[in-house]
Amino acid sequence: MTEIRNVAIIAHVDHGKTTLVDKIIYAAQANDAKRSQDNNDLILDSNDLEKERGITILSKNVSVNYKGTKINIIDTPGHADFGGEVERVLSMADGVILLVDAFEGAMPQTRFVLSKALAIGLTPIVVVNKVDKENCRPDEVHEEVFDLMFNLEATEEQLDFQTLYGSSKNGWMSHDWKNETDNLEPLLDTIIKVIPAPEQREGVLRMKITSLDFSSFTGRIAIGRIHQGSIAVGQSLGLTKSDGTVKRVRIKELHVFEGLGKRSVESVQCGDLCAVTGIDDFEIGDTITDFDNPEPMERVGVDEPTMNMLFTINNSPFFGKEGKFVTSRHLRDRLMKETEKNLALRVHSTDSEDKFLVYGRGVLHLSVLIETMRREGYELQVGQPQVIFKEIDGVKCEPIEHLVIDVPEETSGKAIELVTKRKGELTIMEPKGDVQHLEFNIPARGLIGLRNQVLTATAGEAIMTHRFSSYEPYKGDIAGRQNGSLVSMEMGAGTAYSIDKLQDRGIFFVDPGEELYIGQVIGEHSRANDLAVNIQKGKKLTNMRTSGTDNNAKIIPAKKFSLEEALEYINEDEYVEVTPASLRMRKINFKA
């Protein structure tokens, strides 16, 4: 039987995790001949959104064979908003590669995933990446990682971790960062030496479903690790559900991971990861086991959602012009389908047929879902993100986030002022090179709309990250957006002449010639109240020409929003209208 190693790879967003996995695949020649070494595409981040944002959203499995050992590598998301993904996949691993940037060091989201890995007893290997960067500080980062693991209550064995240094981009690793090699063999050798082989447990089959795939030919595919016994094609087995019932199932096909794809096999032994076809009615966390003597495994625990948004059908005057899926049935079916594989997401019906409350881990978590839906052709409207409050021991509590801002020293005062206005408490302030490193505890409510303000105040140079910390007693009222909206009171295309005449009233979000409708938010008023404006009016034409009347309109460029920025910007009485081609903001009930 082939030796097996199951290793998860965890890191903060953009520390080079997916690049490293790609280079490991190249190093072990697992990639097919069609891909050349100089192809710059990342094999794993294949999802369009992942490529654009440079982050991993969905966890994936690949496998390489090295010196007669099969290494299953599980790629995990680095962002705390995708905690639901992280917890599931870590249960498939025996060890973990912690990847940290040689300049930035251990970041908040590194801490989030690492705490999960250490808690379930995984053996860590630390890889200090990007040692070829300017101003890098590999030795200090190594010390930081040790302190972090100590603070996360790692065991003596976990604290005695192996450290490698290198550059995944350039494809080398070494035990000494000053001693550059030309390959990744030191890392692969360390994985085989340090990560324990999976324990071979005889007895009744126990396989926990931790992930799923879908094929239009075979339907839903259950993915998991065999913790005990073995599984074979054609076997009649039991599926233990969350309510304790056991359902009889038959295994149609089995696949193991090989390179970037899967290979069909007749049986799979204890310790390996596999994909099972033929089981339809399963949920993440169910156990495949013996029907007559079931031995269910503990179900996957997932962090609770901290935020919700109202999703509803698009009922604006431009309804149905740009999307394929526009009805409440389309919206309901798509949201229910998402809950099957997105564990941290919850969907609740409301008293209205066409409105749904969607609960998630943060604005990014929910905006990725919205962005995915609009690319699939859906039209919908989304309300302002709302934080979920809980009552703990009779006290109203709210989610508190740990916020980290790295900002140039000269603008750090503005950043601190903005965060403290939103009930943030400064806990750490220290220089890191030429930037100021700030850490805060802030209510999740305070984060909504904060990024825009901090980036404006710091000329776009602030780097902000945050993760959920805990529920704490309610911190009091937080001031919302100070300025009102400029709202269109007419339908039709805006004119440069009108926009020019109204520029002293505020900032516009639309360009001349853009089609608008009544009630659409087209700008930000310079005062606190909303103002209905007519920007469709053209210039009155006469047959007389007088000096000074023909000045050309000089218009400040319109301010454009990304989806997350729009969600954080809107007030309670506004929706973001999302279609495949456009993002618009509008008043829910507008009376001109």
Backbone torsions as a table, in degrees:
resi	resn	phi	psi	omega
1	MET	NA	138.2	-178.3
2	THR	-68.0	140.2	172.8
3	GLU	-67.6	143.1	-177.7
4	ILE	-126.9	143.2	169.1
5	ARG	-130.4	128.2	177.3
6	ASN	-109.3	114.3	-175.2
7	VAL	-131.2	130.4	175.1
8	ALA	-94.2	150.0	179.6
9	ILE	-119.1	121.8	-175.5
10	ILE	-125.9	146.7	179.5
11	ALA	-168.0	169.3	173.8
12	HIS	-73.4	160.3	176.5
13	VAL	-52.5	131.9	171.4
14	ASP	68.6	27.4	174.4
15	HIS	-97.0	4.7	173.5
16	GLY	99.2	17.9	-176.2
17	LYS	-64.3	-49.5	-177.1
18	THR	-68.3	-34.8	176.4
19	THR	-61.4	-42.4	-179.6
20	LEU	-62.6	-44.5	179.6
21	VAL	-61.7	-40.4	177.5
22	ASP	-58.6	-45.2	-177.5
23	LYS	-67.8	-33.8	176.6
24	ILE	-63.4	-41.4	179.5
25	ILE	-62.5	-44.3	177.8
26	TYR	-62.4	-44.4	-176.2
27	ALA	-60.6	-36.3	-178.3
28	ALA	-92.3	10.4	179.5
29	GLN	53.2	35.0	179.3
30	ALA	-84.6	-17.4	-179.6
31	ASN	-74.5	151.5	-179.2
32	ASP	-77.1	166.1	-173.2
33	ALA	-65.5	-17.0	-177.3
34	LYS	-69.3	-24.2	-176.7
35	ARG	-93.8	131.2	179.2
36	SER	-97.5	158.4	-176.7
37	GLN	-62.3	-29.1	-176.6
38	ASP	-91.4	10.1	175.2
39	ASN	-71.9	123.9	-173.8
40	ASN	-86.9	-7.6	-179.6
41	ASP	-66.6	139.5	174.2
42	LEU	-81.1	128.6	-176.2
43	ILE	-66.9	-42.3	-172.1
44	LEU	-76.7	-44.9	-177.7
45	ASP	-80.0	74.8	-173.0
46	SER	-90.9	-20.1	-179.6
47	ASN	-67.6	134.4	-177.6
48	ASP	-52.5	-44.0	-178.2
49	LEU	-63.3	-38.4	-179.5
50	GLU	-65.3	-38.8	-179.8
51	LYS	-65.5	-43.1	-176.7
52	GLU	-69.0	-43.1	-174.7
53	ARG	-87.2	-14.3	-178.1
54	GLY	67.8	28.1	178.2
55	ILE	-128.5	156.2	175.8
56	THR	-94.0	129.0	-178.7
57	ILE	-109.6	-45.3	-178.0
58	LEU	-105.2	135.0	178.3
59	SER	-77.9	147.7	-177.6
60	LYS	-137.9	160.5	179.6
61	ASN	-117.9	138.2	168.3
62	VAL	-136.3	167.7	-179.9
63	SER	-143.9	143.6	176.4
64	VAL	-130.1	151.1	174.4
65	ASN	-105.5	125.9	-177.5
66	TYR	-138.8	119.7	179.3
67	LYS	51.7	42.6	175.9
68	GLY	79.5	3.2	178.7
69	THR	-112.3	135.8	177.0
70	LYS	-90.0	121.0	179.1
71	ILE	-107.7	112.3	174.0
72	ASN	-87.6	119.5	-178.8
73	ILE	-108.1	125.6	-178.6
74	ILE	-110.3	114.5	-179.9
75	ASP	-84.7	133.6	-177.4
76	THR	-121.9	153.6	175.5
77	PRO	-69.6	148.4	-180.0
78	GLY	-96.4	-13.8	-173.3
79	HIS	-89.0	134.8	-176.3
80	ALA	-60.2	-24.9	178.3
81	ASP	-64.1	-20.2	-180.0
82	PHE	-104.1	33.8	-179.9
83	GLY	-56.5	-32.9	179.4
84	GLY	-59.1	-37.2	177.9
85	GLU	-68.8	-45.1	-172.6
86	VAL	-60.6	-49.8	-173.8
87	GLU	-62.2	-37.8	-179.7
88	ARG	-62.1	-50.2	-169.5
89	VAL	-75.0	-26.8	179.7
90	LEU	-62.8	-28.1	-178.4
91	SER	-69.2	-10.7	178.2
92	MET	-89.2	-10.2	-171.6
93	ALA	-103.1	159.4	173.1
94	ASP	-107.8	-17.3	-179.6
95	GLY	-149.7	172.7	-175.4
96	VAL	-142.9	137.4	172.6
97	ILE	-97.8	118.2	177.6
98	LEU	-97.7	115.9	-176.9
99	LEU	-102.8	124.4	178.1
100	VAL	-128.9	149.5	-179.5
101	ASP	-76.7	135.3	-175.8
102	ALA	-68.1	-15.3	176.5
103	PHE	-102.2	-49.3	-173.6
104	GLU	-75.3	-30.1	-179.3
105	GLY	74.9	-161.9	-176.6
106	ALA	-73.8	124.0	-176.6
107	MET	-106.2	169.0	-174.1
108	PRO	-55.0	-42.7	-177.2
109	GLN	-73.3	-25.9	173.0
110	THR	-59.3	-44.2	-178.0
111	ARG	-61.3	-43.2	-178.3
112	PHE	-57.6	-52.5	-175.8
113	VAL	-71.7	-39.2	-178.8
114	LEU	-62.7	-38.9	179.8
115	SER	-60.9	-37.4	177.6
116	LYS	-65.6	-43.1	-176.7
117	ALA	-66.3	-43.9	-178.7
118	LEU	-67.1	-36.2	-177.1
119	ALA	-63.3	-32.1	179.6
120	ILE	-95.2	11.8	169.3
121	GLY	81.6	24.8	179.6
122	LEU	-76.1	146.4	178.3
123	THR	-82.3	123.5	-176.9
124	PRO	-93.5	147.0	165.3
125	ILE	-122.0	131.8	-179.0
126	VAL	-100.8	129.7	175.2
127	VAL	-117.7	116.0	176.4
128	VAL	-91.0	109.1	-171.7
129	ASN	-97.6	165.1	175.9
130	LYS	61.5	43.4	178.5
131	VAL	-75.6	-4.4	176.6
132	ASP	-88.7	-0.6	-180.0
133	LYS	-73.7	152.3	173.6
134	GLU	-66.8	151.7	176.3
135	ASN	61.2	17.7	-178.0
136	CYS	-72.7	156.7	-175.6
137	ARG	-139.9	66.9	-172.9
138	PRO	-56.4	-40.8	-176.3
139	ASP	-68.0	-41.4	178.2
140	GLU	-63.8	-40.4	-179.4
141	VAL	-63.6	-37.9	177.7
142	HIS	-61.0	-42.4	177.5
143	GLU	-63.3	-42.3	179.9
144	GLU	-59.7	-42.8	-178.1
145	VAL	-65.2	-39.5	178.1
146	PHE	-61.1	-46.8	179.7
147	ASP	-61.5	-40.1	-179.8
148	LEU	-62.4	-46.7	-179.3
149	MET	-63.9	-37.6	179.0
150	PHE	-63.7	-43.8	179.2
151	ASN	-65.2	-28.0	179.5
152	LEU	-88.1	12.2	175.2
153	GLU	61.3	45.5	174.9
154	ALA	-69.3	152.5	178.8
155	THR	-75.8	170.0	177.7
156	GLU	-56.1	-43.2	-178.1
157	GLU	-64.5	-41.2	-179.2
158	GLN	-68.3	-33.0	179.8
159	LEU	-72.0	-19.6	178.8
160	ASP	-88.8	53.9	-172.2
161	PHE	-86.3	155.7	174.6
162	GLN	-84.6	141.0	177.8
163	THR	-121.3	133.7	173.8
164	LEU	-121.0	152.6	-179.7
165	TYR	-123.9	149.9	177.8
166	GLY	169.5	-165.0	179.2
167	SER	-134.7	110.0	-179.6
168	SER	-65.5	-33.7	-178.5
169	LYS	-61.2	-41.2	-179.0
170	ASN	-91.8	-0.6	171.9
171	GLY	71.7	40.9	175.0
172	TRP	-140.9	153.0	177.4
173	MET	-142.0	149.8	-179.4
174	SER	-154.8	159.8	176.9
175	HIS	-80.6	-12.0	177.6
176	ASP	-130.6	121.7	-173.5
177	TRP	-65.9	-20.1	179.0
178	LYS	-81.7	-14.1	-176.0
179	ASN	-105.4	88.7	-175.3
180	GLU	-74.5	134.9	176.7
181	THR	-106.9	-170.4	179.8
182	ASP	-123.2	16.2	-179.4
183	ASN	-155.6	178.7	-178.7
184	LEU	-101.5	9.8	-175.0
185	GLU	-57.8	-38.7	177.7
186	PRO	-55.3	-38.4	179.5
187	LEU	-68.9	-47.0	-178.6
188	LEU	-63.9	-39.0	177.4
189	ASP	-64.0	-40.1	-179.7
190	THR	-65.3	-39.4	178.3
191	ILE	-58.3	-47.2	-177.6
192	ILE	-65.8	-36.0	-175.8
193	LYS	-79.0	-39.4	-169.2
194	VAL	-95.8	-42.8	-176.4
195	ILE	-73.3	126.1	-178.0
196	PRO	-68.0	145.7	173.6
197	ALA	-69.5	149.1	-179.8
198	PRO	-61.8	141.9	-179.2
199	GLU	-67.5	133.4	179.3
200	GLN	-88.7	104.6	-178.5
201	ARG	-107.8	122.6	176.6
202	GLU	-84.5	161.5	174.9
203	GLY	124.8	-157.2	-176.7
204	VAL	-65.1	138.0	178.9
205	LEU	-58.9	134.0	172.3
206	ARG	-136.2	111.8	177.1
207	MET	-132.1	116.3	180.0
208	LYS	-89.8	130.8	178.8
209	ILE	-80.6	113.9	-176.2
210	THR	-113.0	-8.3	-178.4
211	SER	-155.0	167.4	177.4
212	LEU	-144.1	157.0	177.1
213	ASP	-131.3	169.9	179.0
214	PHE	-139.5	136.4	176.0
215	SER	-127.0	135.5	-179.6
216	SER	-69.0	-15.4	179.5
217	PHE	-89.0	-43.4	-172.9
218	THR	-111.2	-4.2	179.5
219	GLY	85.5	-149.7	-175.6
220	ARG	-75.1	141.4	-178.3
221	ILE	-120.1	126.1	179.9
222	ALA	-90.3	131.5	-179.8
223	ILE	-119.1	137.1	178.5
224	GLY	-172.6	-173.7	-179.6
225	ARG	-114.0	142.6	177.6
226	ILE	-85.9	112.7	-176.9
227	HIS	-90.1	-20.8	-178.4
228	GLN	-157.5	142.3	177.4
229	GLY	74.1	-159.1	179.1
230	SER	-143.4	166.6	-176.5
231	ILE	-131.2	145.2	-178.7
232	ALA	-138.2	153.5	177.8
233	VAL	-62.1	139.0	177.4
234	GLY	89.4	-9.7	-179.1
235	GLN	-65.2	144.3	172.7
236	SER	-99.9	119.1	-172.5
237	LEU	-132.0	-178.2	177.9
238	GLY	-115.0	151.3	176.6
239	LEU	-120.7	114.4	-178.1
240	THR	-86.2	128.9	-175.8
241	LYS	-98.0	173.5	-177.5
242	SER	-65.9	-26.8	-179.1
243	ASP	-88.3	7.7	176.7
244	GLY	92.3	-8.0	179.7
245	THR	-76.8	158.1	178.0
246	VAL	-121.2	127.9	-177.3
247	LYS	-111.6	137.0	-179.4
248	ARG	-77.5	133.8	179.5
249	VAL	-136.4	158.3	176.6
250	ARG	-124.7	136.6	-178.0
251	ILE	-83.2	118.4	179.8
252	LYS	-88.4	-47.7	-178.2
253	GLU	-141.4	152.8	175.2
254	LEU	-128.8	138.6	175.9
255	HIS	-132.7	141.1	171.0
256	VAL	-109.6	159.6	-178.7
257	PHE	-82.1	133.6	178.4
258	GLU	-142.5	117.8	-175.1
259	GLY	60.3	-129.5	-179.3
260	LEU	-90.6	-10.3	-175.3
261	GLY	-119.1	-157.7	179.8
262	LYS	-125.1	152.4	177.3
263	ARG	-123.3	133.7	-179.1
264	SER	-73.9	134.2	179.6
265	VAL	-135.3	165.4	179.7
266	GLU	-87.9	-31.7	-179.5
267	SER	-150.5	159.2	178.8
268	VAL	-133.4	135.8	-176.3
269	GLN	-92.5	170.1	179.3
270	CYS	-57.6	136.6	174.9
271	GLY	100.0	-19.9	-177.3
272	ASP	-90.4	162.3	175.1
273	LEU	-98.0	143.2	179.6
274	CYS	-149.8	164.3	176.5
275	ALA	-115.5	130.6	-173.8
276	VAL	-114.7	128.8	176.8
277	THR	-109.1	145.8	177.2
278	GLY	116.4	-7.6	178.7
279	ILE	-108.2	117.0	-175.2
280	ASP	-94.4	-52.3	-169.1
281	ASP	-90.3	60.7	179.8
282	PHE	-113.9	159.9	174.6
283	GLU	-123.9	157.4	174.2
284	ILE	-60.4	131.7	-179.7
285	GLY	103.1	-16.1	175.5
286	ASP	-66.9	155.0	178.4
287	THR	-113.7	132.0	171.8
288	ILE	-90.3	122.0	-174.6
289	THR	-151.2	-171.6	179.8
290	ASP	-73.0	139.8	-176.5
291	PHE	-71.7	-40.1	-175.2
292	ASP	-81.5	-35.7	178.7
293	ASN	-122.9	69.7	-174.7
294	PRO	-68.1	140.6	174.3
295	GLU	-127.6	80.0	-177.3
296	PRO	-66.2	148.8	176.6
297	MET	-97.0	161.9	179.5
298	GLU	-61.7	135.9	-177.4
299	ARG	-72.2	158.5	-178.0
300	VAL	-70.4	126.1	175.6
301	GLY	-91.7	135.7	-178.0
302	VAL	-128.0	140.2	177.5
303	ASP	-58.4	140.5	-178.0
304	GLU	-70.1	152.7	174.9
305	PRO	-63.1	152.1	179.5
306	THR	-118.9	-3.0	-173.9
307	MET	-148.0	150.3	173.3
308	ASN	-134.9	160.1	176.5
309	MET	-139.0	149.8	175.6
310	LEU	-88.5	121.8	174.6
311	PHE	-104.2	132.9	178.2
312	THR	-144.6	165.1	-180.0
313	ILE	-69.1	158.7	178.8
314	ASN	-80.5	116.3	178.2
315	ASN	-119.5	26.3	179.1
316	SER	-76.6	167.5	177.9
317	PRO	-59.8	-19.8	179.6
318	PHE	-95.6	15.9	-178.4
319	PHE	-52.6	133.4	172.4
320	GLY	77.5	0.9	-177.4
321	LYS	-77.6	-29.1	-170.4
322	GLU	-120.3	-15.7	-174.7
323	GLY	-111.2	161.8	176.9
324	LYS	-94.1	-37.0	-174.4
325	PHE	-109.3	108.1	-170.1
326	VAL	-127.8	-7.7	-175.0
327	THR	-90.8	166.6	179.8
328	SER	-66.5	-29.9	178.4
329	ARG	-67.0	-42.2	176.5
330	HIS	-58.4	-46.0	-176.5
331	LEU	-64.6	-46.0	-179.4
332	ARG	-61.6	-47.8	-177.6
333	ASP	-60.8	-40.1	-177.7
334	ARG	-68.7	-40.2	179.6
335	LEU	-67.7	-40.2	179.0
336	MET	-65.3	-37.6	178.6
337	LYS	-63.4	-38.3	-179.1
338	GLU	-65.4	-36.4	-177.4
339	THR	-67.0	-19.7	-179.7
340	GLU	-65.0	-35.6	-176.9
341	LYS	-116.0	-12.6	-179.2
342	ASN	-101.8	91.3	-168.1
343	LEU	-63.3	-33.1	-174.8
344	ALA	-83.3	4.0	-177.6
345	LEU	-100.5	140.1	174.1
346	ARG	-128.7	143.4	177.2
347	VAL	-124.7	123.4	178.6
348	HIS	-117.3	137.4	175.2
349	SER	-75.2	158.0	176.0
350	THR	-117.1	-175.0	-179.3
351	ASP	-73.7	-4.2	177.2
352	SER	-109.7	138.5	-177.0
353	GLU	-61.4	-29.9	-172.0
354	ASP	-107.3	17.3	178.4
355	LYS	-125.7	137.4	-179.0
356	PHE	-134.3	137.7	173.9
357	LEU	-92.4	121.5	-178.4
358	VAL	-111.6	121.9	-177.3
359	TYR	-102.1	135.4	179.6
360	GLY	-146.9	-172.4	-173.7
361	ARG	-91.3	-5.0	179.9
362	GLY	164.0	176.3	-177.1
363	VAL	-62.9	-39.6	-179.0
364	LEU	-64.4	-44.8	179.7
365	HIS	-56.0	-47.4	-177.6
366	LEU	-74.9	-34.1	-177.9
367	SER	-71.2	-29.7	176.3
368	VAL	-64.9	-39.5	176.1
369	LEU	-63.3	-45.7	-179.0
370	ILE	-62.5	-44.5	-179.5
371	GLU	-62.4	-40.7	178.3
372	THR	-62.5	-43.2	-178.4
373	MET	-65.0	-41.2	-178.3
374	ARG	-66.5	-32.0	178.2
375	ARG	-71.9	-23.3	177.9
376	GLU	-83.9	-4.3	176.9
377	GLY	104.4	16.1	-179.3
378	TYR	-89.2	146.2	169.1
379	GLU	-113.6	133.6	178.7
380	LEU	-156.9	170.3	173.2
381	GLN	-123.3	144.5	-176.2
382	VAL	-129.1	135.8	179.8
383	GLY	-86.9	179.4	-179.3
384	GLN	-64.2	136.3	176.6
385	PRO	-60.5	135.3	179.6
386	GLN	-121.2	135.5	178.8
387	VAL	-78.9	145.7	-179.4
388	ILE	-92.4	120.3	177.6
389	PHE	-93.1	151.8	176.7
390	LYS	-130.1	153.5	172.9
391	GLU	-103.8	115.9	-179.5
392	ILE	-117.8	118.4	-177.7
393	ASP	53.0	40.9	176.9
394	GLY	77.8	3.8	-178.8
395	VAL	-110.5	134.1	177.7
396	LYS	-72.0	121.5	-176.8
397	CYS	-121.5	154.6	179.7
398	GLU	-134.2	157.8	-179.7
399	PRO	-71.0	133.9	177.3
400	ILE	-109.2	134.9	-179.7
401	GLU	-109.3	148.8	173.9
402	HIS	-94.3	114.1	-174.3
403	LEU	-108.1	133.3	177.2
404	VAL	-121.3	127.7	177.4
405	ILE	-125.2	126.0	170.6
406	ASP	-105.9	122.5	-169.1
407	VAL	-144.6	147.3	176.1
408	PRO	-56.5	143.7	-172.5
409	GLU	-55.9	-38.1	-174.7
410	GLU	-69.8	-20.1	-179.9
411	THR	-109.2	7.6	-176.9
412	SER	-64.3	-33.0	-180.0
413	GLY	-61.5	-41.4	179.6
414	LYS	-65.0	-41.1	-179.0
415	ALA	-63.5	-43.9	-179.8
416	ILE	-62.7	-41.9	-178.8
417	GLU	-62.1	-43.6	-178.7
418	LEU	-64.6	-39.9	-177.7
419	VAL	-72.6	-41.5	-177.9
420	THR	-68.4	-28.2	174.6
421	LYS	-61.5	-27.4	-178.2
422	ARG	-100.9	31.2	175.0
423	LYS	67.8	23.4	176.3
424	GLY	-81.1	142.9	177.9
425	GLU	-112.1	122.4	179.5
426	LEU	-73.7	122.4	-178.9
427	THR	-108.2	-32.7	-179.2
428	ILE	-139.1	136.1	174.0
429	MET	-141.4	113.8	-178.8
430	GLU	-149.4	147.9	178.4
431	PRO	-76.1	141.9	175.2
432	LYS	-131.3	96.2	-173.4
433	GLY	65.5	-128.2	-179.0
434	ASP	-98.1	12.7	176.6
435	VAL	-116.7	157.4	177.4
436	GLN	-97.8	128.6	-178.8
437	HIS	-99.6	117.3	-176.9
438	LEU	-118.7	137.6	175.6
439	GLU	-127.0	136.8	-177.2
440	PHE	-133.5	157.1	162.0
441	ASN	-108.5	123.0	-172.9
442	ILE	-139.0	140.6	175.3
443	PRO	-58.9	144.3	179.9
444	ALA	-57.8	-30.7	177.9
445	ARG	-59.3	-37.5	-176.1
446	GLY	-68.8	-18.5	-178.9
447	LEU	-79.2	-21.6	-176.6
448	ILE	-68.1	116.1	-179.4
449	GLY	85.0	-4.9	-176.8
450	LEU	-70.5	-39.2	-175.5
451	ARG	-56.4	-44.6	179.2
452	ASN	-57.0	-46.8	-176.5
453	GLN	-65.5	-43.5	-177.9
454	VAL	-66.5	-42.0	179.9
455	LEU	-64.7	-38.1	178.0
456	THR	-65.0	-44.7	-176.0
457	ALA	-69.4	-24.7	-176.1
458	THR	-110.3	19.7	179.5
459	ALA	55.1	35.0	174.8
460	GLY	79.2	10.0	-173.2
461	GLU	-98.6	-4.3	-178.7
462	ALA	-77.6	143.6	172.6
463	ILE	-114.3	118.0	-175.1
464	MET	-115.8	133.8	171.9
465	THR	-138.5	151.8	178.6
466	HIS	-150.3	157.8	176.7
467	ARG	-145.9	155.0	179.7
468	PHE	-66.7	134.8	-179.4
469	SER	-108.4	-62.3	-177.9
470	SER	-169.1	173.8	171.7
471	TYR	-93.7	130.1	179.8
472	GLU	-133.3	162.0	-179.7
473	PRO	-53.7	146.7	-177.7
474	TYR	-52.7	133.1	-173.0
475	LYS	-93.1	-0.2	-179.5
476	GLY	101.9	177.2	-176.0
477	ASP	-69.5	145.1	175.7
478	ILE	-121.0	130.9	-179.6
479	ALA	-65.0	135.5	178.9
480	GLY	-89.1	-152.0	179.9
481	ARG	-64.6	134.4	-175.2
482	GLN	-81.6	-30.1	-172.3
483	ASN	-100.5	147.7	176.2
484	GLY	-81.0	-173.3	-177.7
485	SER	-109.3	150.3	166.9
486	LEU	-93.8	123.5	-172.9
487	VAL	-119.4	136.7	-179.6
488	SER	-72.2	131.0	179.5
489	MET	-103.8	0.7	179.3
490	GLU	-133.2	164.9	176.5
491	MET	-103.3	147.1	176.7
492	GLY	126.9	-175.0	-176.4
493	ALA	-84.1	138.3	177.3
494	GLY	-73.8	151.9	179.4
495	THR	-111.7	149.2	178.7
496	ALA	-62.6	-36.2	-179.1
497	TYR	-58.6	-48.8	-177.4
498	SER	-68.5	-42.9	-179.4
499	ILE	-60.7	-41.1	-179.9
500	ASP	-60.1	-43.3	-177.0
501	LYS	-70.3	-23.0	-175.5
502	LEU	-103.2	7.4	-174.4
503	GLN	-65.0	-23.7	178.5
504	ASP	-73.5	-11.4	-179.8
505	ARG	-85.7	-14.8	179.5
506	GLY	160.0	-165.3	-177.9
507	ILE	-101.9	136.0	-179.5
508	PHE	-97.8	147.9	178.4
509	PHE	-105.6	-2.4	-174.9
510	VAL	-122.9	155.3	179.3
511	ASP	-99.3	157.9	174.5
512	PRO	-58.7	142.5	179.0
513	GLY	89.6	-9.6	-179.9
514	GLU	-78.3	132.7	179.8
515	GLU	-70.7	131.5	-177.3
516	LEU	-127.2	163.4	174.8
517	TYR	-130.6	166.1	-178.3
518	ILE	-65.5	128.9	179.1
519	GLY	96.3	-4.9	178.8
520	GLN	-75.7	135.6	177.2
521	VAL	-78.6	115.0	-174.1
522	ILE	-113.0	0.5	179.3
523	GLY	-176.5	178.1	177.9
524	GLU	-110.3	124.6	-179.0
525	HIS	-70.9	148.4	179.2
526	SER	-75.0	-10.4	178.1
527	ARG	-117.2	-177.7	-172.8
528	ALA	-78.6	-20.5	-175.8
529	ASN	-92.6	160.9	174.3
530	ASP	-77.8	150.1	-179.4
531	LEU	-135.8	123.6	176.1
532	ALA	-84.7	128.6	-176.7
533	VAL	-130.2	155.3	176.9
534	ASN	-111.6	108.5	178.7
535	ILE	-108.4	12.0	177.5
536	GLN	-88.3	-12.3	-176.5
537	LYS	-65.7	132.7	175.0
538	GLY	-95.7	176.0	179.0
539	LYS	-78.1	137.2	176.8
540	LYS	-67.3	128.3	-177.8
541	LEU	-98.9	135.5	175.5
542	THR	-128.5	170.1	177.2
543	ASN	-93.2	12.7	178.7
544	MET	-107.6	142.8	173.7
545	ARG	-116.9	127.5	177.7
546	THR	-124.9	151.5	-177.0
547	SER	-65.7	140.4	174.9
548	GLY	89.8	-10.5	-177.1
549	THR	-92.2	-10.2	-174.7
550	ASP	-104.0	25.2	177.2
551	ASN	-60.9	137.3	177.9
552	ASN	-71.6	146.1	178.5
553	ALA	-68.7	132.8	176.6
554	LYS	-113.0	109.4	-171.5
555	ILE	-112.2	133.5	174.3
556	ILE	-70.0	136.9	-179.4
557	PRO	-55.4	141.9	-179.0
558	ALA	-65.1	145.4	176.4
559	LYS	-83.4	124.6	-178.5
560	LYS	-108.4	143.0	-176.5
561	PHE	-111.1	143.9	166.2
562	SER	-82.0	172.7	-178.8
563	LEU	-60.3	-47.7	-178.9
564	GLU	-62.5	-40.1	-179.5
565	GLU	-64.3	-40.0	179.3
566	ALA	-65.6	-41.4	179.7
567	LEU	-63.3	-37.3	-179.3
568	GLU	-78.9	-19.8	-174.6
569	TYR	-84.5	-38.1	-169.7
570	ILE	-63.4	153.0	174.0
571	ASN	-90.6	176.5	-177.5
572	GLU	-62.3	-29.3	-176.8
573	ASP	-94.2	22.2	-177.5
574	GLU	-129.8	153.9	174.3
575	TYR	-118.0	153.9	164.2
576	VAL	-99.0	122.8	177.2
577	GLU	-91.4	121.8	-175.1
578	VAL	-115.9	120.5	174.8
579	THR	-129.8	167.7	180.0
580	PRO	-57.2	-26.5	-175.6
581	ALA	-107.9	-20.3	-170.7
582	SER	-139.7	157.1	167.7
583	LEU	-124.6	122.3	177.3
584	ARG	-129.8	153.9	172.8
585	MET	-110.7	144.6	-178.0
586	ARG	-148.2	157.6	173.0
587	LYS	-77.6	140.3	-178.9
588	ILE	-69.0	-49.3	178.1
589	ASN	-126.8	98.9	-176.7
590	PHE	-106.7	128.5	173.9
591	LYS	-122.4	115.5	-175.8
592	ALA	-69.3	NA	NA
